[in-house]
Amino acid sequence: MKVVFKLFATLQDYLPAEARRTSTVHIEVDEGTRVADLIRRYEIPEALCHLVLVDGVYLHPRQWVSRILREGETLAIWPPVAGG
């Protein structure tokens, strides 16, 4: 099944080079793939996953292990951001 995976700001470095310009990769995943599985697959340190959304809905870190992705969903992750 296909899902969309988006990484923003400094997390773009974890995407394949050809996907960094758009911050997006369309990927094929197995049925039953969880949010945590993709975080591990792309070797993103969990401490850098500050805001995690599936189709615009926030997931608490405790949900990453249980939330199964479905066909066509978009997983988007932002790192901690600071500014003034």
Residue pairs with C-beta under 8 A, 6 or more apart in sequence:
1 28
1 29
1 30
1 31
1 69
1 70
1 71
1 72
2 26
2 27
2 28
2 29
2 71
2 72
3 26
3 27
3 29
3 33
3 38
3 69
3 70
3 71
3 72
3 73
3 74
3 75
4 24
4 25
4 26
4 27
4 72
4 73
4 74
4 75
5 15
5 24
5 25
5 26
5 27
5 38
5 42
5 74
5 75
6 23
6 24
6 25
6 74
6 75
6 76
6 77
7 14
7 15
7 23
7 42
7 44
7 76
7 77
8 23
8 76
8 77
8 78
8 79
9 78
9 79
9 81
10 48
10 79
11 44
11 48
11 49
11 77
11 78
11 79
12 20
12 23
13 20
14 42
14 43
14 44
15 23
15 25
15 42
16 25
19 25
29 37
29 38
29 69
32 68
33 68
33 69
34 64
34 65
34 66
34 67
34 68
34 69
35 52
35 54
35 59
35 63
35 64
35 65
35 67
35 69
35 75
36 64
36 65
38 69
38 75
39 46
39 49
39 64
39 77
44 77
46 61
46 64
48 79
48 80
49 61
49 64
49 77
49 79
50 78
50 79
50 80
50 81
51 58
51 77
51 78
52 58
52 59
52 61
52 64
52 75
52 76
52 77
53 59
53 74
53 75
53 76
53 77
54 67
54 69
54 73
54 74
54 75
54 76
55 73
55 74
56 74
59 67
69 75
